[in-house]
């Protein structure tokens, strides 16, 4: 790579000689933290009482007021266009006809890109499904085993606030279809034509024009023409995260996905421009996005800051504002050793982990807690966002310690079975079961086990 600033011309000097950016802003500077401070921040409470209270109120509204309450919320937040198709229940619900008309309206390059991304996501999901095979083992007198069955109905939430996210339709609906889910419903506020078109490619049955906590409540409880779902998945902001916390008491969810996160780990062999591009890409999602840089030297932090100024200068004002706010809320930590970088990554358990280093494979093998890992300078997180194959719906807020990214597994459940054909051979099972049942004070269980020994 040639020297100089490849993004060109983003920096100039103030009249007093101090640097400034091309838009007149002060140069971006990360908040510096020590390793101990970063580790402490990783364990900080991320509760959100305001969002939790709002989500609880949304559930009450939908539970008590049904489709009328949801339609009022959609109107209040502007989640449906005036010309959206509305039924007798007052809800704006799009169907397959709307999806395929939107698909036909796309410019050929856009449609081709969506189709290619959909194909890669489906290939990845089918490879995952192949890992879920039924099986059995011998037991005295017969066999026991397990099957994998898809849930009946899935609800997929697709954010649509600042930008349309047709890629999230592909990431949520396609794994559900590959898993064998019979009915897949989408909820998204102000769905753009590209979002509707993605529903056609992914195989969604319907899209409810609604957003935030009210949409999650509708998918969970059922509302009007929208039946209750068995699984509710998809990313979102703090209001969606709060609503999914409540949904988890009633239905299965993938994870609590709050504001997006990225930790960049880098040594001095890394390219600061690529690190800056990854940080800016994640930061432009939302002002609340969490972006962190951990590296081996102060010199590298300063190089990344210079490159970030150049990237921010190229963004539209809204995106630049969101990115700058998110970056300002993050931090840079000069961690020094590889052991320290690993410790920080595991403590943060970030949604996205980008490793820019000489020995990326070794670092990835040592780090246990991350939603998705991007190994090396070429593996931009943005490539996975737009259909390289792995899912972009990932756990945030430290949840990567206990859960992973969305996959076909979120739409499957294991059913076990037992079949006994040989009464004499099964006697040992019955005797052991009766002994343990009486140990626990459950005489009827013991009698049920022993009754198999003398059944005619």
NUKOL-744429 format. One line per field, with one value per residue (C-alpha): y, x, z. Coordinates in steps of 0.25 Angstrom, whole numbers. Each point is the difference from the previous one (the first is absolute). Layout:
// NUKOL-744429
py <- [Y, ...] $
px <- [X, ...] $
pz <- [Z, ...] $
This chain:
// NUKOL-744429
py <- [0, 14, 10, 13, 1, -9, 8, 13, 14, -2, 8, 15, 9, 11, 14, -1, -12, -11, -11, -1, -8, 4, 3, 9, -9, -3, -13, -13, -5, -13, 0, -7, -11, -9, -15, 0, 11, -8, -13, 8, 6, -14, -5, 13, -2, 3, 1, 9, 3, 10, -10, -11, 9, 4, -14, -5, 11, -4, -15, 5, 8, -11, -10, 8, 8, -9, 4, 14, 3, -5, 8, 13, -3, -2, 14, 7, -4, 1, -15, -2, 8, 6, -9, -13, -11, 0, -11, 0, -1, 14, -6, 2, -14, -3, -13, -8, 8, 13, -7, -5, 14, 7, -11, 3, 15, -1, 5, -12, 2, 1, -12, -8, 4, -4, -14, -3, 4, -9, -12, 1, 1, -12, -8, 3, -3, -13, -4, 3, -8, -12, -1, -2, -15, -10, -11, -11, -9, -14, -2, -13, -5, 10, 14, 15, 11, 14, 8, 14, 7, 14, 10, 3, 15, 10, 15, 8, 14, 9, 14, 11, 13, 8, -9, -12, -13, -10, -8, -3, -6, -10, -3, -3, -6, -9, -8, -2, -5, -9, -6, -4, 11, 0, 14, 12, 14, 13, 13, 12, 15, 8, -12, 5, -6, -7, -6, -5, -6, -7, -7, -6, -5, -6, -6, 8, -2, 14, 13, 9, 14, 3, 3, -1, -5, -1, -8, -10, -1, -2, -12, -6, 2, 0, 11, 1, -8, -2, -13, -3, -5, -11, 7, 15, 4, 12, 12, 13, 12, 1, 0, -13, -6, 3, -5, -13, -2, 0, -9, -11, -3, -4, -5, -4, 12, 0, 10, 13, 9, 14, 11, -6, -3, -1, -3, 2, -7, 4, 0, 9, -9, 4, 10, 12, 4, -14, 1, 14, -5, -11, 9, 11, -11, -5, 14, 5, -10, 8, 11, -10, -10, -5, 0, -3, 0, -9, 0, -1, 15, 15, 2, -10, 7, 14, -6, -6, 14, 7, -10, 1, 15, -3, -11, 9, 11, -9, -3, 7, 9, -9, -12, 8, 5, -13, -6, 11, -1, -15, 1, 11, -10, -11, -1, -3, -9, -2, -14, -4, -15, -11, -5, 13, 1, -14, 4, 12, -6, -11, 10, 8, -12, 9, -2, 2, -2, 4, -5, 8, -7, -8, -13, 1, -15, -1, 11, -5, -14, 6, 10, -8, 11, 8, -1, 0, 1, 7, -5, 9, 12, -5, -6, 13, -1, 7, -12, -9, 11, -1, -15, -7, -11, 1, 7, 15, -2, -2, 1, 14, 5, -11, -11, -7, -6, -9, 0, 1, 7, -3, -14, -11, -5, 11, -6, -14, -8, -14, -10, -13, -14, -13, -14, -13, -13, -10, -2, -9, 9, 12, -5, 7, 13, -2, -5, 12, 10, -6, 1, 15, 4, -5, 7, 13, -4, -2, -14, 1, 2, -13, -8, 5, -5, -13, -2, -2, -13, -8, 7, -11] $
px <- [0, 5, 3, -8, -14, -8, -13, 7, -2, -8, 9, 4, 6, -7, 5, 6, 8, -7, -6, -15, -8, -6, -13, 6, -2, 11, 7, -6, 7, -3, -2, 12, -2, 10, -2, -5, -10, -4, -2, -9, -8, -3, -6, -9, -15, -7, -14, -10, -12, -6, 0, -5, -12, -4, 1, -9, -10, 0, -3, -12, -5, 0, -5, -12, -3, 4, 1, -7, 11, 11, -6, 0, 15, 3, -6, 6, 14, -2, 3, -9, -1, -14, -1, 4, -10, -10, -10, -12, 8, 7, 14, 9, 4, 7, -1, 8, -7, 6, 13, 2, -5, 11, 10, -4, 2, 15, 11, 7, 13, -7, -9, 13, 7, -12, -1, 14, 0, -12, 6, 13, -8, -9, 13, 6, -14, -1, 14, -4, -13, 9, 6, -14, -2, -9, 7, -2, 7, -3, -6, -4, -12, 0, 5, -1, 3, -3, -6, 1, -13, -3, -9, -13, 0, 12, -1, 12, 2, 7, 4, -4, 3, 12, 2, -7, 6, -4, 13, -7, -12, 10, 7, -12, -10, 9, 5, -14, -4, 12, -3, -14, -9, -14, -4, 10, -5, 8, -2, 7, -3, -2, 4, 8, -2, 13, -4, -13, 8, 9, -12, -3, 14, 0, -14, -7, -15, -4, 6, -7, 4, 3, 13, 6, -6, -14, 4, 8, -13, -9, 9, 1, -15, -7, -8, -11, 4, 14, 0, 9, 14, 7, 14, 3, 13, 8, 8, -4, 2, -2, -15, 0, 10, -9, -12, 8, 4, -15, -3, 10, -10, -10, 7, 14, 9, 14, 7, -2, 6, 2, 9, 10, 14, 14, 14, 12, 12, 13, 15, 10, 0, -14, -5, -6, -9, -7, -2, -6, -9, -5, -2, -8, -8, -5, -2, -9, -11, -4, 5, -2, 9, 12, 14, 13, 14, 11, 14, 15, 4, -4, 6, -11, -11, 4, 1, -14, -5, 6, -6, -14, 0, 2, -11, -10, 3, -6, -13, -13, -3, -10, 9, 12, -7, -5, 14, 7, -10, 3, 15, 0, -8, 11, 14, 14, 9, 15, 0, 14, 1, -8, -4, -6, -7, -6, -5, -7, -7, -5, -4, -8, -6, -3, -10, 11, 15, 9, 14, 11, 13, 12, -6, -15, -2, 7, -8, -13, 3, 3, -12, -13, -11, -4, -12, 7, 15, 6, 14, 10, -1, -7, -12, -8, -12, -8, 2, -8, -10, -3, -1, 14, -7, 1, -12, 0, -10, 9, 0, 4, 2, 9, -10, 10, 5, -12, -6, 4, -5, -14, 0, -9, 2, -9, -12, 2, -3, 5, -10, 5, -7, 1, -5, 1, -3, 6, -6, 10, 11, -6, -2, 13, -5, -13, 7, 9, -11, -8, 11, 3, -15, -1, 13, -7, -14, -7, -7, -9, 12, 6, -13, -1, 14, -2, -13, 7, 7, -13, -8, -7] $
pz <- [0, -4, 11, 3, 3, -10, 4, -4, 4, 13, 9, 0, 10, 8, -2, 14, -5, 8, -8, -4, -9, -13, 5, 11, 12, 9, -3, 6, 12, 7, 15, 6, 10, 7, 0, 14, -4, -12, 7, 11, -11, -6, 13, 1, 2, -13, 5, -6, 9, -10, -11, 9, 5, -15, -4, 11, -3, -15, 4, 8, -11, -10, 10, 4, -12, -11, -15, 4, 9, -9, -12, 9, 4, -15, -3, 12, -4, -15, -2, -13, -12, -3, -13, 8, -2, 12, 4, 9, 12, -4, -1, -12, -4, -13, -7, -11, -11, 5, 2, -14, -6, 8, -5, -14, 2, 5, -9, -6, 7, 14, -3, -4, 12, 9, -7, 1, 15, 2, -7, 9, 13, -4, -4, 14, 7, -7, 4, 14, -1, -4, 14, 6, -3, 8, 7, 10, 10, 5, 14, 7, -8, -10, -5, 4, -9, -5, -12, -4, -3, -5, 8, -7, -1, 1, 1, -6, 4, -10, 5, -10, 7, -5, -12, -7, 4, -11, 4, 13, -7, -7, 13, 9, -10, -8, 12, 4, -13, -1, 13, -4, 7, -7, 2, 1, 3, 0, 7, -4, 1, -13, -9, -13, -13, 2, 13, -7, -11, 10, 6, -14, -1, 14, 0, 10, 1, 5, 5, 11, -1, 14, 8, 13, 13, -5, -12, 9, 9, -12, -5, 14, 4, -13, -5, -10, -13, 6, 8, 12, -4, 7, -3, -1, -6, -5, 4, 5, 9, 15, -1, -9, 10, 12, -7, -3, 14, 3, -12, 6, 11, -11, -12, -5, -4, -6, 9, 5, -11, 4, -6, -9, 5, -6, 7, -9, 5, -7, 1, -7, -13, -2, -10, 7, -12, 0, 15, -1, -11, 8, 12, -8, -7, 13, 6, -11, 4, 12, 10, 11, -7, 8, -7, 7, -5, 8, -6, 4, -1, 1, -13, -7, 8, -6, -14, 1, 5, -12, -10, 7, -2, -15, 0, 8, -10, -11, 6, -1, 11, 7, -1, 4, 12, 5, -2, 7, 12, 1, -1, 11, 9, -3, 5, -4, 9, -2, 5, -4, 0, -7, 13, 4, -13, 2, 14, -4, -12, 9, 11, -10, -8, -12, -11, -10, 2, -11, 1, -7, 3, -4, 5, -1, 1, 13, 7, -6, 6, 14, 1, 4, 1, -12, -9, -13, -3, -12, -2, -8, -7, -12, 8, 2, 9, -10, -10, 10, 2, -15, -2, 0, 7, 15, 7, 4, 11, 12, 16, 6, 14, 4, -4, -9, 13, 0, -14, -15, -13, -6, -8, -4, 15, 5, -8, 4, 12, 4, 3, 7, 0, 6, -6, 8, -7, 10, 13, 6, -4, 5, 14, 4, -4, 8, 13, -1, -2, 11, 10, -4, 0, 15, 3, -4, 7, -13, 2, -12, -9, 6, -2, -15, -2, 7, -7, -13, 5, 2, -11, -9] $
